Amino acid sequence: MTDITDSPNHTEAGGTGEVSRPRRGRPRDATIDTRVLTAAVAELAENGVAGFSVNSVAARAGVAKRGIYMRWPDRDDLVLAALGTLAAGLVPPRTGALRGDLLRLAPLVDAVFTEPRMSILGRCMAELPRFPAMYAAFRRESVDRCAAAIEDAFHDAVTRGEARADLDTDLASGAFLGSLLARHAFGAPQPLDHETFHSRLVDFCLAAVRPEHPPAP
């Protein structure tokens, strides 16, 4: 019989160590979050917010429902997380110039207005007012924050003297966003020449907000 003291896991009585134990269970799968969110977006595309089913998401993702609830304790949390992956997630670029900021932001906004993102967001935005708390959270986290990043670019331009002091930065950011959305929504020529349009749009915005007497260089 093998003496227990010969075991590599043994610690003698009175010692400060502990018996080492093998780890139990499988390591956390780092792909689960991505798989679940991808499945949740597919569920929204097919069934919308009202028909959204966590059971269906679990089946689509091939994961246990318990694993989903560990990450998103409530169904609405998962819906919001899925919608968040479709939003622009903009942050102020702070390039030091309005032109640079807007040229950085434009393609990020464009990415939201591609299919199937645009159709899914459009469908869900039509449903969300029926779920006031979820609608308010989505507006705050996805819509308002994105608009604020663009508004910040115009506000910084005012501070630097690139834009006139009385500029309505909220209106300016709305016009910028609206121009990009309209181009995708109302039949712009195909294929879309994003880079050329962005340059034209930014030049137009710069001319519209330029102060009457620009500061000396």
N, C-alpha and C positions, 0 to 999 in steps of 0.2 A: 504494500500500500504506500502511496506517495505521501510523505509528510506534508501537512498543510503549510508548514513554514517555508517549504520550497517553492510555494506558489508565488509568481511575480505580483499577484494582486494582494498578497497578505501583508499586513502591518502588525508588528508585534504589540502585544498589550502594553499600555503605558506610553506608546509612541504618540506623536502628534499627528501622524498621517491618518488617512481613512482608506478603507478598502475601495479601490477604484472599480467602477462598474461600467460595463459597456453601455453606450448610448442606445436608447430605445427609440423606435419610430423612424420614419423616413425624414430626410432633410426637407425643408420647405421648398416647394417648387416655385422658382422665381418667375415662371411663365404664367402662373395661374391668373395673376391680375390682368395681364394682357389678354389672355384667352377669354376671361369673363367679360371684360369691357368690350371686346370685339363681338362676343355673343350678345351682349346687352344692346349694342347698337343695331345688330341684325334684328333683334326682337322688337326694338322701337320702330325700325323700318317696316316690319311686317304687321305689327299689332298696335303701334302707337302707345301713348302713355296709359290710357285707360285699360288697354288689354295686355299690358306688360306683365309677364309672369316670371317670377324668380325660378320656378320649377323648369320652365322652358329654357331659361338662360343656362341653368345648370346642365340640362341635357345637351344644349348646343355646345357648351364649353367642355363637356366631358369631365365635370368636377362635381364633388358632393355639395349639396345645398348648404350643409353645415359650414363648409369652407368659405362659401360666399358670405354667409351671415357673420362669420368671424371678421371679415374685412368691411362689409357694409351691413350694419345691424338692421337697417330698415330698407324696405323696398324702394322708398323714395330716395334714399341715399344712393342706391345703385343707379336709379334713373338719372339723377343729377350728375353722377360721375360719368355715365355714358354720354350724356349731353355735353359735358365739359370737354370730352375728347374731340367733339365736333366743332367747338368754338375756337376763336382765333388765339386766345391766350396771349394777348399783346402786352408788351411792357414798353415804356418809353425808351427808344434807342439811345437818345442823348448823344448824337454824333457831333453836336456843336453848331449845327446849321439846320434850318427848317427843311431845306431841300433834301439833305441827307436823311433826316428823320422820316420824312414822308416816303422817300424811295425805299427805305427799309420796311416800312409798315405796309405799303401797298401789296406786295406779293403775299404777305401773311394773311391779309384780309381776303385776297383772291382765293387762297387755298380753301377758305371756308365755303366759298360760293361755287365749288365744283360738285359734281354729282358723285355719289349719292348724298353727300353731306347736305347740300342745299335743300333737297326734297325732304330729307328726314327732319332737319331743323324746322322747315316750313310747316310740316305736318304737326310736329310736337309743339311749336309755338302757338298753333291754332288750338291745341287741346289744353295747354298749360293753364290758361285762365280759369279752367274748371277746378284747378288744384291750387288755390291761392298761395299757400305756404311754399309749395314747390316752385311756383311761378316767381314769387318774390326772391327766392334763393337763386334761381337761375338768372334772373335779371341782374341781381347784385354781383354774382360771381363770374358770369360769362359775358353778359351784354354790357353792363355799366362799366366794368373794369376795362373792357376792350375800347369802348368809346373814350374812357378817361385817358388811356394811353395816347390816343390821337389828340385829344384836347390838350394834354400836357405838352405835346410838341408845339402846338400853336401858342400856348401860354409861354413856353420858353422863348419862342420867337419874339413875343411881345417884350419880354424881359431884356432880351438882347438888342432890341430896337429894330429887328428884322421885320416886324409886323407893327401896324399902327396901334397906338395905346388903347383906343376905344374898340378894338376888335372883339366881336362876340365869339369867343373861342368855342362855345357849345355849338353855335350855328355853323361855324367853320368846320368842326369835326364831323357834324352831321352831313354837311354837303360833301365832304371827302368820302365818307362811308357810302352815302347814297349814290354817288357817281359810280363807284365800283360795283355796288349791288345792281344798279339799273343796267349796267353793261352786260351782266350775266343773265339777268332775269328777262330782258326784253329783246332778245334776238340780236346780239352783236354779231358782226361778221365772223365767220369761221374760216380758218382757225384763228383764235384770238392771239393778237400780237401784244402780249402783256407788257413787255418792256417799253415799246413805243407809246402805248397808251398811258402807262404810269408816268413817263417823262412829260407827256403833254398835260396830264392832269396836274402834276406837281407844278409845272410852269404856270398853269392857269391859276392855281391856288396862290402861288407866290405873287403873281401880278395883282390878284384880288386883295391881298392883305398887306401889300407893301405900303409903308408909311409915305405920306405926301412929300416929306423931306427926309430921305434916308440919312442915318448918321454918317458922319465922315469916317472913312476907313482908318 
